[in-house]
Amino acid sequence: MKLKSISVVVLLISMLLSPYVNAAQESEHYIFEYDKDMIFDVKLTDNTVTWESLSGEDKVQKETDHINRKLLSNDVEVIQWTENDGTFVTVVFDRAHLNVISSGKYPSGKWLRSGVATIL
C-alpha cells in the first residue's frame, strides 16, 4: 500500500511539473548589425542568447550564454550576459524601432556600439 501511495504522489508531481519541463522556450531570431563592420546572428530565449559573429573582430566565433533580462517598457529591454572569455555584455534593445546599443569591452578598447536589428 505504501508503494502505491508513493507512486500516486510521484505521478501527481510529474503531471504538475510537465508543462514547465516540456514547454518549448519561445525564441526570437535577429541579425544585429553595428556600423556595417560587425554583424551577429542572435537567437534569444527566455534565459539564453546564442550568437554567431558573421563579420568583424569576432568573425566565426559562436556561443550560447545565460542571460539576465530587464524590461524597461513594452518595447525596450536590457539584456546582459558574460561570455566564455569573461567579456561582460550589456545590450539595450528597442524592438519597436529595431535599434540596438551594446556595451562590451574588447581587447581593441572598443566598448560601445549602436546598430540596427533585423527580424529573421
Helices and strands as residue ranges (DSSP letters): H 2-22, E 28-34, E 38-44, E 48-55, E 62-66, E 68-71, E 76-82, E 88-94, E 99-104, E 112-119
